[in-house]
Amino acid sequence: MEPVIIVLIILVVLVFIALIKTIQVIPQASAAIVERFGRYTRTLNAGLNIVVPFIDTIRNRIDLREQVVPFPPQPVITQDNLVVNIDTVIYYQVTDARAATYEVASYIQAIEQLTVTTLRNIIGGMDLERTLTSREEINAALRGVLDEATGKWGIRVNRVELKAIEPPTSIQDSMEKQMRADRDKRAAILQAEGVRQSEILRAEGEKQSQILRAEGEAKAAALRAEGEAQAVRTVFEAIHAGDPDQKLLSYQYLQMLPKIAEGDANKLWIVPSEIGDALKGLSGAMGNFGAGNGGPSPKIPGQGTERRENPSID
């Protein structure tokens, strides 16, 4: 009985192993390559798959999702003989699991080497300045070459990105000094433009101020002259309207004489010769007034210009 039990146990184990090898579950976005006696048979897609145990074998399981592979910095020589280190990142996706398995031994290594050689060819035709400012152009050229070369491998290159472009340290120092000099130059130019604009605005303001001041003074002088003319005209019209005689005019003339001597600085003042005529007219008026009242006539001083000291100052 014991040999029979052992045989049964062996058969059960074999059946269990056969079932395990017969049923293959492939995850989503994955594929598996099936070989029969070392030859490619078919590709298993996602889901439950049945294979012949001990005859069919799973050669390779491939992830069909988009993959991201960063490559280490690669030294590249530019057209002006400068060495720069460039980091690249490749975004690729396996579209044909069979081709990716049998057309190339290691597609990751193949993509890396192809990227390095293509990058050196592209950068070799550019100088450093163009290399630093033409990332989009380099990415597009690199992606075109990689996508064309990897198509037969069952791989599609979706994107190629340059992570960093690092020129030599001496070049970085020179570029930094150049950028600092350019910034200082732009700052000096802007400052000079600001000073120039400020001076122009100040000159324009002073010009406008002088113009407005001159216009104001001219208008004020015109208004002042017009007012004085109006005042003289009013006085003249009032005098003519009142029809004054010689007596009134002589009296007003004598009343204005003390105002001529007003002021602390008037030590000497001149008596005009016309005062005699005024006194004659006034004395005539007083004589007529005295004759009418029986009083004596006032004494009339002689005509001429007299030089007198101002008693109020001495």
Secondary structure, DSSP 8 states (H G I E B T S, - for coil): -HHHHHHHHHHHHHHHHHHHHHEEEE-TTEEEEEEETTEEEEEE-SEEEE--TTTEEEEEEEE-S-EEEEEEEEEEE-TTS-EEEEEEEEEEEES-HHHHHHT-S-HHHHHHHHHHHHHHHHHTTS-HHHHHH-HHHHHHHHHHHHHHHHGGGTEEEEEEEEEEEE--HHHHHHHHHHHHHHHHHHHHHHHHHHHHHHHHHHHHHHHHHHHHHHHHHHHHHHHHHHHHHHHHHHHHHHHHHH---HHHHHHHHHHHHHHHT-STT-SEEEE-THHHHHHHHHHHHHHHHHHHHT---------S-EEEE-TTT-
